[in-house]
Amino acid sequence: MATMRQARHEMLKAKWIEIIREHGKTGLAVRTWCELNQISAASYFYWSRVIRQDSLVKAGTMAVTGQVQFAEITSDVKGVPSNRTEICAVIRSHGNEIEIHNGADPITLESILRLIGRP
């Protein structure tokens, strides 16, 4: 059973996930964006770290328990039509499967390959 403190933490975390997503859409420096939106930069960095650490703990737990979780990776690359959804490749590595759709941008592909251990 979750304590009040845990419940409050999860509510604040959800709020900050949305705040961090909003910043990510702007392309502005964190401090500039925080100032424009009257948000404490220190709080932004604190919650960014908490969210990242929680995600790493969850990922580590899933690695140990063998749980599977799917994550959608999106890209807002200008000039690449987003309606091209056919799968053009499937990468299988270390028990993971990654579907690459037509129109995926090279930077995302490079990041994925780096994460799975391919040069």
Backbone torsions as a table, in degrees:
resi	resn	phi	psi	omega
1	MET	NA	132.1	-177.8
2	ALA	-75.7	138.7	175.5
3	THR	-81.7	167.9	177.9
4	MET	-59.8	-38.5	-179.7
5	ARG	-63.6	-43.7	178.6
6	GLN	-64.7	-41.7	179.6
7	ALA	-63.2	-42.4	178.8
8	ARG	-64.1	-42.1	178.5
9	HIS	-58.7	-45.8	-178.7
10	GLU	-65.9	-37.2	177.7
11	MET	-65.8	-45.0	178.6
12	LEU	-65.0	-39.6	179.4
13	LYS	-61.6	-43.8	178.5
14	ALA	-61.3	-41.3	178.4
15	LYS	-62.2	-44.6	-178.0
16	TRP	-72.3	-28.5	174.5
17	ILE	-60.8	-43.3	178.0
18	GLU	-65.6	-41.9	179.1
19	ILE	-61.7	-44.3	-179.1
20	ILE	-66.6	-37.7	175.8
21	ARG	-62.8	-42.8	179.4
22	GLU	-60.2	-43.2	177.5
23	HIS	-60.9	-43.4	-177.2
24	GLY	-59.0	-26.6	-179.6
25	LYS	-76.0	-15.2	-171.9
26	THR	-91.4	-32.9	-175.7
27	GLY	80.9	2.4	178.8
28	LEU	-81.0	157.3	172.4
29	ALA	-63.6	147.4	-176.6
30	VAL	-55.6	-51.5	-176.8
31	ARG	-60.8	-40.9	178.8
32	THR	-62.9	-48.2	-179.4
33	TRP	-62.2	-43.5	179.2
34	CYS	-60.9	-43.2	179.5
35	GLU	-62.7	-45.0	179.9
36	LEU	-63.1	-30.0	-177.0
37	ASN	-104.6	10.7	178.3
38	GLN	52.5	49.8	178.1
39	ILE	-119.4	138.1	178.4
40	SER	-67.0	121.7	178.3
41	ALA	-62.5	-36.3	178.7
42	ALA	-62.3	-41.7	177.7
43	SER	-65.6	-41.1	178.5
44	TYR	-58.2	-49.7	-178.3
45	PHE	-66.0	-38.1	178.4
46	TYR	-60.1	-52.3	-177.3
47	TRP	-68.9	-32.0	175.7
48	SER	-61.0	-43.3	178.6
49	ARG	-66.7	-44.0	179.6
50	VAL	-60.4	-45.9	-179.0
51	ILE	-64.0	-43.5	179.2
52	ARG	-62.7	-44.7	-179.3
53	GLN	-65.0	-42.1	177.6
54	ASP	-60.7	-40.3	179.5
55	SER	-65.0	-40.7	179.6
56	LEU	-67.1	-39.4	177.6
57	VAL	-63.2	-44.8	179.3
58	LYS	-62.1	-43.2	179.7
59	ALA	-64.2	-40.6	178.1
60	GLY	-65.0	-39.9	177.9
61	THR	-64.5	-41.9	178.9
62	MET	-65.8	-36.1	179.2
63	ALA	-65.0	-39.5	-178.8
64	VAL	-73.7	-41.0	-176.5
65	THR	-86.0	-12.2	-179.6
66	GLY	80.1	12.9	178.1
67	GLN	-67.9	153.8	179.0
68	VAL	-113.5	138.2	175.3
69	GLN	-138.2	139.3	179.6
70	PHE	-102.3	142.2	177.6
71	ALA	-133.9	133.1	177.4
72	GLU	-86.6	130.5	176.3
73	ILE	-109.7	121.2	-178.8
74	THR	-117.9	162.9	-180.0
75	SER	-143.5	140.0	177.7
76	ASP	-109.8	61.9	-179.3
77	VAL	-83.9	125.6	-179.9
78	LYS	-66.5	136.4	176.1
79	GLY	89.5	-5.0	178.4
80	VAL	-104.3	115.6	-178.8
81	PRO	-60.7	134.5	-178.1
82	SER	-88.1	-4.9	-177.4
83	ASN	-88.8	0.4	179.2
84	ARG	-88.0	100.0	-172.0
85	THR	-112.9	4.3	-179.3
86	GLU	-65.9	142.7	177.5
87	ILE	-79.0	126.6	179.6
88	CYS	-107.4	-14.4	179.1
89	ALA	-160.2	151.3	173.5
90	VAL	-128.1	126.2	179.2
91	ILE	-107.9	126.0	176.2
92	ARG	-116.8	125.5	-177.8
93	SER	-153.5	128.8	175.3
94	HIS	53.4	39.7	178.0
95	GLY	80.3	3.0	178.0
96	ASN	-104.9	152.4	177.9
97	GLU	-129.6	128.2	-178.8
98	ILE	-123.5	123.7	176.8
99	GLU	-95.5	128.7	177.4
100	ILE	-105.5	123.7	-179.3
101	HIS	-95.8	153.5	173.6
102	ASN	-55.8	140.6	179.1
103	GLY	91.3	-1.9	177.4
104	ALA	-64.0	139.0	-176.6
105	ASP	-83.6	152.5	-175.9
106	PRO	-61.3	-33.6	-178.8
107	ILE	-66.6	-42.4	177.2
108	THR	-64.0	-44.1	178.6
109	LEU	-60.5	-43.5	178.8
110	GLU	-61.2	-41.9	178.7
111	SER	-63.0	-43.6	179.4
112	ILE	-62.8	-46.1	180.0
113	LEU	-63.4	-37.0	177.7
114	ARG	-65.4	-40.1	-179.3
115	LEU	-65.6	-34.5	-179.8
116	ILE	-89.8	3.1	172.2
117	GLY	93.5	21.7	176.2
118	ARG	-104.2	136.8	179.9
119	PRO	-68.6	NA	NA
